[in-house]
Amino acid sequence: MALPVSPKPAHRRFHQARWDEPIIFELSTPGERGILVSQAEPAAVEALGAVEDQLSSLRRASAPALPELAQMRVVRHYLRISQENLGADFNVDIGQGTCTMKYSPKVNETIIRTPKLAELHPLQDEASLQGVLEIFWRTEQAIAEISGMHAVSLQTQGGSAAIWANISMIRAFHESNGEGEVRDEVITTIFSHPSNAACAKAAGFKVITLMPDANGYPDIEALRAAVSPRTAALMITNPEDTGIYNHKIREFVQIVHEAGGLAAYDQANANGILGITRASDAGFDLCHFNLHKTFSTPHASGGPGAGASAVSERLAPFLPNPRIEKTDAGFTVNYGGEKSIGKVAPFFGVAPNVVRAYAWIMALGASGLRQVAEIAVLNNNYLLALVRQIPGASAPYATGKHRIEQVRYSWQELFEDTGISSEEIGIRMSDYGMHYWTSHHPYLVPQPFTLEPTESYSKTEIDEYVAALAQVATEARENPELVRSAPHNQTVHQIDHDDLDDPARWAITWRSYQKKYFSGVEATLAEEPVSVG
């Protein structure tokens, strides 16, 4: 298979808009208004007056220091900022490997913006929430069928939060059996998502990390050596972030079960196995999905996402509460559950994302979900065949074998030839309206880059992405300074990592920025460069 050749330009001309837009606090003009807030209704004023004593401790001493702008200025400000961004609706977003950047159907946005959903509040009487409660319940049933698990909670607000729910349920399960103090070790793999190790560590467990064998598979002999009466759980991603599927996964689970531990399946990489294999098929006790990955709800630039926690029957009592239950009278929210780990997020889930996911599942049906996986795998292996032809690029491990939904590639050969790093190539890719992500740390694959085309992208778009990637690799050899000094067509610039690595210089809000850099005490720092998060 040759690199794509087209009579059209290999990659389109691109130049990002650049506005040098101030942050909105700097645009504020005292007295300027975007809306005149109506006076409260007399009945509401009277009701508040009746509870004045209880409210007095909650009332602010002064009004919040919010920016004051007219509507037109607000609209212009945020439109300008939007023009300075790349995103899934702008560019071929193949490069955000492990994040499963797929198309989010716009019809689903119309659904969640209906006042029937947008104006609901979770504290309403449940009699007035029957529609959304039914959607939650039906989505739970769908996730249970897709995973083969017994029960599901949609309360968590993202993948890492769902992993935290998993480790909390694991701990509660062992405590209920009188083994909470003994089972204090969690086993994971280096190419599983780091949140598994991080959540286990935050929960007080010792983490044992398995390294891959020569072919990139988790080492099963290392697992046998690691399990013991202290093993609380195996927490593993499969396929891992290399795109390699562990064909011995059932045996891994069995080894942990024989030692008395539980097995938790991180299914953030499930996009290539939907309808093909399920967590229950391998004997897992619990698993989670990211609705904002596999089930097409937007990532929303870091949140809110939505996680789905699914468990076997013996772990169902430990699921977070509240639980949504179907009764003869309709749907109800049950806040009980003696063994429940309790709340891991407010209320019962991120309703807009659950509705989006439900709409996506129902639009596709069972056969459509399997087709999603088949096309995602096809796209990924077509991309793999093309990238391998770019001089200096390689795909370590599992040589000659197909991958599932993504691949962790390496520019090590190109780096040795040119001195251009993977990070520099990724920055230069933004000059073509694209980008990519490197890898989780530590960089076990040298000079890594991780690509995941999902089912959403066409052959033409994959060809265009690879053409841009090949062009940058050629530039690295013929004009390395062009790559090293990138970006040239972007609104962003290269970042001084010293700022990012020094918490003393961080200013993550406008108030902290003013206090840190413009207060009388530290005014001398005002002229120094600073990164504002």
C-alpha positions as CSV (number, residue, x, y, z in Angstrom):
1,M,0.0,0.0,0.0
2,A,1.6,3.3,-1.2
3,L,1.3,6.6,0.5
4,P,-1.8,8.5,-0.9
5,V,-1.3,10.4,-4.1
6,S,-3.9,13.0,-5.2
7,P,-4.2,15.6,-7.9
8,K,-5.4,17.9,-5.1
9,P,-2.9,19.5,-2.7
10,A,-1.8,16.9,-0.1
11,H,-2.8,19.2,2.7
12,R,-4.9,22.3,2.7
13,R,-3.6,25.8,3.3
14,F,-4.2,26.9,6.9
15,H,-3.7,30.0,8.9
16,Q,-5.2,30.4,12.4
17,A,-6.9,33.6,13.3
18,R,-5.0,35.6,15.9
19,W,-6.7,38.4,17.8
20,D,-4.4,39.0,20.8
21,E,-7.7,39.0,22.7
22,P,-7.6,40.2,26.3
23,I,-9.2,38.0,29.0
24,I,-12.8,39.1,29.7
25,F,-11.9,40.8,33.1
26,E,-9.6,43.2,31.2
27,L,-12.5,44.2,28.9
28,S,-14.8,45.1,31.8
29,T,-16.2,48.7,32.0
30,P,-17.9,49.7,35.2
31,G,-21.6,50.3,34.7
32,E,-21.8,48.5,31.3
33,R,-24.6,46.0,31.2
34,G,-25.6,43.0,29.0
35,I,-28.9,42.4,30.6
36,L,-31.2,44.0,33.1
37,V,-32.2,41.5,35.7
38,S,-35.9,41.6,36.6
39,Q,-37.1,42.3,40.1
40,A,-38.1,39.2,42.0
41,E,-41.8,38.5,42.3
42,P,-43.4,39.7,45.5
43,A,-44.3,36.2,46.6
44,A,-40.6,35.2,46.3
45,V,-39.5,38.2,48.3
46,E,-42.0,37.4,51.0
47,A,-40.9,33.8,51.1
48,L,-37.3,34.8,51.5
49,G,-38.1,37.3,54.2
50,A,-39.7,34.5,56.2
51,V,-36.3,32.7,56.3
52,E,-34.1,35.7,56.6
53,D,-32.3,34.5,59.7
54,Q,-31.3,31.2,58.0
55,L,-30.1,33.0,54.9
56,S,-28.1,35.8,56.6
57,S,-25.0,33.6,57.0
58,L,-25.0,32.7,53.3
59,R,-25.3,36.3,52.0
60,R,-22.1,37.8,50.6
61,A,-20.7,40.9,52.2
62,S,-20.3,42.5,48.8
63,A,-21.3,41.7,45.2
64,P,-18.9,39.4,43.2
65,A,-16.4,41.2,41.1
66,L,-17.8,40.0,37.7
67,P,-16.8,41.6,34.4
68,E,-19.3,44.3,33.1
69,L,-19.8,44.2,29.4
70,A,-22.6,44.7,26.8
71,Q,-24.0,41.7,25.0
72,M,-22.3,42.5,21.7
73,R,-18.9,42.7,23.3
74,V,-19.4,39.4,25.1
75,V,-20.4,37.7,21.8
76,R,-17.5,39.2,20.0
77,H,-15.1,38.2,22.7
78,Y,-16.0,34.5,22.7
79,L,-16.3,34.3,18.9
80,R,-12.8,35.6,18.6
81,I,-11.5,33.1,21.2
82,S,-13.3,30.3,19.3
83,Q,-11.5,31.2,16.2
84,E,-8.2,30.7,18.0
85,N,-9.0,27.0,18.7
86,L,-8.7,23.7,16.9
87,G,-11.3,21.1,17.7
88,A,-13.2,18.0,16.5
89,D,-15.6,20.1,14.4
90,F,-12.7,22.0,12.7
91,N,-9.9,19.7,12.0
92,V,-9.1,16.0,11.3
93,D,-8.8,15.1,14.9
94,I,-7.1,11.7,14.4
95,G,-4.1,12.7,16.6
96,Q,-5.8,12.7,20.0
97,G,-5.1,9.0,20.5
98,T,-6.8,7.2,23.5
99,C,-9.4,10.0,23.5
100,T,-11.6,8.5,20.8
101,M,-12.4,11.8,19.1
102,K,-15.4,10.8,17.1
103,Y,-18.2,12.8,15.6
104,S,-21.0,13.9,17.9
105,P,-24.2,14.1,15.9
106,K,-25.7,17.6,15.9
107,V,-29.2,16.2,16.1
108,N,-28.3,15.1,19.7
109,E,-27.4,18.7,20.5
110,T,-30.9,19.7,19.5
111,I,-32.3,17.0,21.7
112,I,-30.4,18.1,24.8
113,R,-31.2,21.8,24.3
114,T,-35.0,21.3,24.4
115,P,-36.4,23.2,27.5
116,K,-38.0,19.8,28.5
117,L,-34.5,18.7,29.5
118,A,-32.4,21.9,29.8
119,E,-34.7,23.5,32.3
120,L,-35.0,20.4,34.6
121,H,-33.4,20.4,38.0
122,P,-32.4,17.2,39.8
123,L,-34.0,18.4,43.0
124,Q,-37.5,18.6,41.4
125,D,-40.1,16.2,42.6
126,E,-39.3,12.9,40.9
127,A,-42.9,12.8,39.6
128,S,-41.9,15.6,37.3
129,L,-38.6,13.9,36.2
130,Q,-40.1,10.6,34.9
131,G,-38.9,11.2,31.3
132,V,-35.2,11.8,32.1
133,L,-35.2,9.1,34.8
134,E,-36.5,6.6,32.2
135,I,-33.7,7.6,29.8
136,F,-31.1,7.1,32.6
137,W,-32.6,3.7,33.4
138,R,-32.8,2.6,29.7
139,T,-29.2,3.8,29.2
140,E,-28.1,1.7,32.2
141,Q,-29.9,-1.3,30.7
142,A,-28.1,-0.7,27.3
143,I,-24.7,-0.5,29.0
144,A,-25.4,-3.6,31.0
145,E,-26.1,-5.5,27.8
146,I,-23.1,-4.1,26.0
147,S,-20.8,-5.0,28.9
148,G,-22.6,-8.2,30.0
149,M,-22.7,-6.9,33.5
150,H,-25.5,-7.1,36.0
151,A,-26.0,-3.5,37.1
152,V,-24.9,0.0,36.1
153,S,-24.5,3.5,37.6
154,L,-24.2,6.6,35.5
155,Q,-23.4,8.9,38.4
156,T,-19.7,9.5,37.7
157,Q,-18.7,12.6,35.6
158,G,-15.8,11.1,33.7
159,G,-13.5,8.1,33.2
160,S,-11.2,8.8,36.1
161,A,-14.1,9.4,38.4
162,A,-15.5,6.0,37.3
163,I,-12.1,4.4,38.0
164,W,-12.3,6.0,41.5
165,A,-15.8,4.5,41.9
166,N,-14.3,1.1,40.8
167,I,-11.5,1.2,43.4
168,S,-13.9,2.4,46.1
169,M,-16.2,-0.6,45.4
170,I,-13.2,-2.9,45.4
171,R,-12.2,-1.7,48.8
172,A,-15.7,-1.8,50.2
173,F,-16.2,-5.4,48.9
174,H,-13.0,-6.6,50.7
175,E,-13.9,-4.7,53.8
176,S,-17.3,-6.4,53.9
177,N,-15.6,-9.8,53.8
178,G,-13.2,-8.9,56.6
179,E,-10.2,-8.6,54.3
180,G,-9.9,-4.8,54.0
181,E,-6.7,-4.6,56.0
182,V,-5.0,-7.6,54.3
183,R,-5.8,-6.9,50.6
184,D,-3.8,-3.8,50.1
185,E,-2.2,-4.3,46.7
186,V,-3.5,-3.4,43.2
187,I,-2.0,-4.8,40.0
188,T,-2.0,-2.8,36.7
189,T,0.0,-2.6,33.5
190,I,2.3,0.2,32.2
191,F,0.1,0.7,29.1
192,S,-3.2,0.8,31.0
193,H,-4.5,4.2,31.6
194,P,-2.5,5.9,34.4
195,S,-5.8,6.8,36.2
196,N,-6.0,3.2,37.4
197,A,-2.7,3.4,39.2
198,A,-3.4,6.9,40.4
199,C,-6.8,6.1,41.8
200,A,-5.5,3.0,43.5
201,K,-2.7,4.9,45.1
202,A,-5.0,7.7,46.2
203,A,-7.2,5.1,47.8
204,G,-4.2,3.9,49.9
205,F,-3.3,0.8,47.9
206,K,0.2,-0.3,47.0
207,V,0.4,-0.4,43.2
208,I,2.3,-3.1,41.3
209,T,2.9,-2.3,37.6
210,L,3.4,-5.1,35.1
211,M,5.8,-4.3,32.1
212,P,5.2,-5.7,28.6
213,D,7.0,-8.7,27.2
214,A,9.0,-8.5,24.0
215,N,5.9,-8.4,21.8
216,G,4.1,-5.7,23.8
217,Y,1.7,-7.9,25.7
218,P,1.4,-7.7,29.5
219,D,3.7,-10.4,30.9
220,I,1.6,-13.2,32.3
221,E,4.5,-14.7,34.2
222,A,5.0,-11.4,35.9
223,L,1.3,-11.4,36.9
224,R,1.7,-14.9,38.4
225,A,4.6,-13.7,40.5
226,A,2.7,-10.6,41.6
227,V,-0.5,-12.1,42.9
228,S,-0.7,-13.0,46.6
229,P,-3.2,-13.0,49.5
230,R,-2.6,-9.3,49.5
231,T,-4.0,-8.8,46.0
232,A,-7.1,-6.6,46.1
233,A,-7.6,-6.3,42.3
234,L,-6.3,-6.2,38.8
235,M,-7.1,-2.9,37.1
236,I,-6.3,-3.2,33.4
237,T,-7.1,-1.6,30.0
238,N,-7.6,-3.9,27.1
239,P,-6.8,-3.1,24.3
240,E,-4.0,-1.1,25.9
241,D,-2.9,2.3,24.6
242,T,-0.6,0.6,22.1
243,G,-3.7,-0.8,20.4
244,I,-2.6,-4.3,21.2
245,Y,-5.4,-6.6,22.5
246,N,-4.3,-9.0,25.3
247,H,-5.6,-12.3,24.0
248,K,-4.9,-13.9,27.3
249,I,-7.2,-11.6,29.2
250,R,-9.5,-14.4,30.5
251,E,-6.4,-16.2,31.9
252,F,-5.3,-12.9,33.6
253,V,-8.7,-12.6,35.3
254,Q,-8.6,-16.2,36.4
255,I,-5.2,-15.9,38.0
256,V,-6.4,-12.9,40.0
257,H,-9.6,-14.7,41.0
258,E,-7.7,-17.7,42.2
259,A,-5.8,-15.4,44.5
260,G,-9.0,-14.0,45.9
261,G,-8.8,-10.6,44.1
262,L,-11.2,-8.8,41.9
263,A,-10.8,-7.8,38.2
264,A,-11.7,-4.3,37.0
265,Y,-11.8,-3.6,33.2
266,D,-11.0,-0.1,32.1
267,Q,-13.0,0.1,28.8
268,A,-12.0,3.6,27.8
269,N,-10.5,1.9,24.7
270,A,-13.7,-0.1,23.9
271,N,-14.5,1.6,20.6
272,G,-12.9,-1.2,18.6
273,I,-14.6,-4.1,20.4
274,L,-18.2,-3.0,20.7
275,G,-20.5,-5.9,20.0
276,I,-17.5,-8.2,19.5
277,T,-16.5,-9.0,23.1
278,R,-17.7,-8.0,26.5
279,A,-16.3,-7.6,30.0
280,S,-18.3,-10.5,31.3
281,D,-17.0,-12.8,28.6
282,A,-13.5,-12.6,30.2
283,G,-14.9,-12.9,33.8
284,F,-14.5,-9.3,35.0
285,D,-16.2,-8.2,38.2
286,L,-16.6,-4.6,37.2
287,C,-15.8,-2.2,34.4
288,H,-16.3,1.3,33.2
289,F,-16.9,3.2,30.0
290,N,-16.4,6.8,29.0
291,L,-19.6,8.0,27.4
292,H,-17.6,11.0,26.0
293,K,-15.4,8.6,24.2
294,T,-17.1,5.4,23.0
295,F,-20.6,6.7,23.1
296,S,-20.1,9.9,21.2
297,T,-20.9,12.6,23.7
298,P,-18.6,15.7,23.4
299,H,-15.4,15.8,25.4
300,A,-16.2,19.5,26.2
301,S,-12.5,20.4,26.5
302,G,-12.1,18.5,29.7
303,G,-15.6,18.3,31.1
304,P,-18.2,17.6,31.9
305,G,-17.8,14.1,30.6
306,A,-19.8,11.1,31.8
307,G,-18.7,7.7,33.1
308,A,-20.6,4.5,33.3
309,S,-19.8,2.0,36.1
310,A,-20.9,-1.6,35.5
311,V,-20.6,-4.5,37.9
312,S,-21.4,-8.1,38.4
313,E,-24.2,-9.3,40.6
314,R,-22.1,-9.7,43.7
315,L,-20.8,-6.2,43.5
316,A,-24.2,-4.5,42.7
317,P,-24.9,-3.6,46.4
318,F,-21.7,-1.5,46.4
319,L,-22.6,0.8,43.4
320,P,-22.8,4.5,44.1
321,N,-26.1,5.9,45.2
322,P,-28.6,7.2,44.5
323,R,-29.8,4.4,42.1
324,I,-32.6,4.8,39.6
325,E,-35.2,2.0,39.8
326,K,-38.2,1.0,37.8
327,T,-41.4,0.3,39.8
328,D,-45.0,-0.4,39.0
329,A,-45.7,3.3,39.5
330,G,-42.8,4.5,37.3
331,F,-39.2,5.5,38.0
332,T,-37.9,6.4,41.4
333,V,-34.6,7.6,42.9
334,N,-33.4,5.2,45.7
335,Y,-31.0,6.8,48.1
336,G,-30.6,3.7,50.2
337,G,-28.2,0.8,50.0
338,E,-26.5,-0.3,53.2
339,K,-23.3,-1.4,51.3
340,S,-23.2,1.4,48.8
341,I,-20.0,3.4,48.6
342,G,-22.3,6.5,48.6
343,K,-22.1,9.5,46.3
344,V,-19.1,9.9,44.0
345,A,-20.7,13.0,42.3
346,P,-23.6,15.3,42.8
347,F,-27.1,13.9,42.1
348,F,-27.4,10.9,39.7
349,G,-25.3,11.8,36.6
350,V,-24.6,14.3,33.9
351,A,-28.0,14.4,32.2
352,P,-27.2,16.0,28.9
353,N,-24.4,13.5,28.2
354,V,-26.5,10.6,29.2
355,V,-29.2,11.7,26.9
356,R,-26.7,12.2,24.0
357,A,-25.3,8.7,24.6
358,Y,-28.8,7.1,24.8
359,A,-29.7,8.8,21.5
360,W,-26.5,7.6,19.9
361,I,-27.0,4.0,21.1
362,M,-30.6,3.9,20.0
363,A,-29.9,5.4,16.6
364,L,-27.3,2.7,15.9
365,G,-28.8,-0.4,17.5
366,A,-26.9,-3.6,18.3
367,S,-25.7,-4.2,14.7
368,G,-24.7,-0.5,14.3
369,L,-22.6,-0.6,17.4
370,R,-20.7,-3.6,16.0
371,Q,-20.2,-1.8,12.7
372,V,-18.7,1.2,14.6
373,A,-16.1,-1.2,16.0
374,E,-15.4,-2.8,12.6
375,I,-14.9,0.5,10.8
376,A,-12.8,1.9,13.7
377,V,-10.5,-1.2,13.4
378,L,-10.4,-0.9,9.6
379,N,-9.6,2.8,9.7
380,N,-6.9,2.2,12.3
381,N,-5.1,-0.5,10.4
382,Y,-5.3,1.5,7.1
383,L,-3.7,4.4,9.0
384,L,-1.1,2.0,10.4
385,A,-0.1,0.7,7.0
386,L,0.4,4.3,5.7
387,V,2.3,5.6,8.7
388,R,4.7,2.7,8.6
389,Q,5.8,3.9,5.2
390,I,6.9,7.4,6.4
391,P,10.7,7.3,6.7
392,G,11.6,7.5,10.4
393,A,8.2,6.4,11.8
394,S,7.6,3.0,13.3
395,A,5.1,1.0,15.4
396,P,6.9,-0.8,18.2
397,Y,5.7,-4.2,19.4
398,A,3.5,-6.8,17.7
399,T,5.4,-6.5,14.5
400,G,3.3,-7.4,11.4
401,K,0.1,-7.8,13.5
402,H,-3.1,-5.8,13.3
403,R,-4.0,-3.4,16.1
404,I,-7.4,-2.6,17.4
405,E,-8.5,1.0,17.5
406,Q,-5.3,3.0,18.0
407,V,-1.5,2.7,17.8
408,R,1.3,4.2,19.8
409,Y,3.9,5.0,17.1
410,S,7.6,6.2,17.5
411,W,9.7,8.8,15.7
412,Q,12.9,7.5,17.3
413,E,14.6,6.8,14.0
414,L,13.7,10.3,12.7
415,F,14.9,11.8,16.0
416,E,18.3,10.1,15.7
417,D,18.7,11.3,12.1
418,T,17.5,14.9,12.6
419,G,17.3,15.8,16.3
420,I,13.7,16.7,15.8
421,S,11.5,15.4,18.6
422,S,8.0,14.0,18.5
423,E,6.8,17.0,20.5
424,E,8.3,19.4,17.9
425,I,6.6,17.4,15.0
426,G,3.3,17.6,16.8
427,I,3.6,21.4,17.2
428,R,4.5,21.8,13.5
429,M,1.4,19.7,12.6
430,S,-0.7,22.5,14.1
431,D,0.5,24.7,11.2
432,Y,-1.5,22.4,8.9
433,G,-4.6,22.6,11.1
434,M,-4.0,19.3,12.8
435,H,-2.1,18.0,15.8
436,Y,-1.3,14.9,17.8
437,W,-0.8,13.8,21.3
438,T,2.5,12.0,22.3
439,S,1.9,9.6,25.2
440,H,1.3,9.1,28.8
441,H,4.4,9.3,31.0
442,P,6.8,7.5,31.3
443,Y,7.7,7.4,27.6
444,L,8.2,3.6,27.3
445,V,7.9,4.0,23.5
446,P,10.7,6.5,22.6
447,Q,9.6,9.7,20.8
448,P,6.0,8.5,20.9
449,F,2.9,9.7,19.1
450,T,-0.6,8.2,19.5
451,L,-3.1,8.2,16.6
452,E,-6.7,7.0,16.7
453,P,-8.9,7.5,13.7
454,T,-12.2,6.1,15.1
455,E,-15.1,5.2,12.8
456,S,-15.9,8.8,12.0
457,Y,-13.1,9.7,9.5
458,S,-13.2,8.9,5.8
459,K,-10.4,7.4,3.8
460,T,-9.9,10.9,2.2
461,E,-9.4,12.5,5.6
462,I,-7.0,9.8,6.8
463,D,-5.0,10.3,3.6
464,E,-4.9,14.0,4.2
465,Y,-3.7,13.6,7.8
466,V,-0.9,11.2,6.7
467,A,0.1,13.5,3.9
468,A,0.6,16.3,6.4
469,L,2.5,14.0,8.7
470,A,4.8,12.9,5.9
471,Q,5.3,16.5,4.9
472,V,6.5,17.4,8.4
473,A,8.8,14.4,8.5
474,T,10.3,15.6,5.2
475,E,10.7,19.1,6.6
476,A,12.5,17.6,9.6
477,R,15.1,16.2,7.3
478,E,15.4,19.1,4.8
479,N,14.8,22.1,7.0
480,P,14.8,21.1,10.6
481,E,14.8,24.7,11.9
482,L,11.4,25.3,10.3
483,V,10.0,22.5,12.4
484,R,12.0,23.4,15.5
485,S,10.7,27.0,15.5
486,A,7.1,26.1,14.8
487,P,4.3,27.0,15.0
488,H,4.2,29.7,12.3
489,N,0.5,29.8,11.2
490,Q,-1.0,29.4,14.7
491,T,-2.3,31.7,17.4
492,V,-0.4,29.7,20.0
493,H,3.3,29.8,20.7
494,Q,5.9,27.5,22.2
495,I,5.6,27.2,26.0
496,D,8.3,27.7,28.5
497,H,8.1,24.5,30.5
498,D,9.9,26.1,33.5
499,D,6.6,28.0,34.2
500,L,4.5,24.9,34.0
501,D,6.9,23.0,36.3
502,D,7.0,25.7,39.0
503,P,3.8,25.8,41.1
504,A,5.0,29.0,42.7
505,R,4.4,30.8,39.3
506,W,1.0,29.4,38.6
507,A,-2.0,31.7,38.5
508,I,-5.2,29.8,37.6
509,T,-7.7,32.6,38.2
510,W,-7.8,36.3,37.5
511,R,-7.9,37.1,41.2
512,S,-4.9,34.9,41.9
513,Y,-3.0,36.5,39.0
514,Q,-3.7,40.0,40.2
515,K,-2.7,39.1,43.8
516,K,0.4,37.3,42.8
517,Y,1.8,39.6,40.2
518,F,0.2,43.0,40.8
519,S,0.0,43.3,44.6
520,G,2.2,45.7,46.4
521,V,4.2,42.8,48.1
522,E,5.2,41.1,44.8
523,A,5.0,44.0,42.3
524,T,8.6,43.3,41.2
525,L,7.4,40.1,39.5
526,A,4.9,42.0,37.3
527,E,7.5,42.4,34.5
528,E,8.4,38.7,34.4
529,P,6.8,36.4,31.9
530,V,4.0,34.3,33.3
531,S,1.8,31.5,32.3
532,V,-1.9,32.1,33.1
533,G,-4.0,28.9,33.1
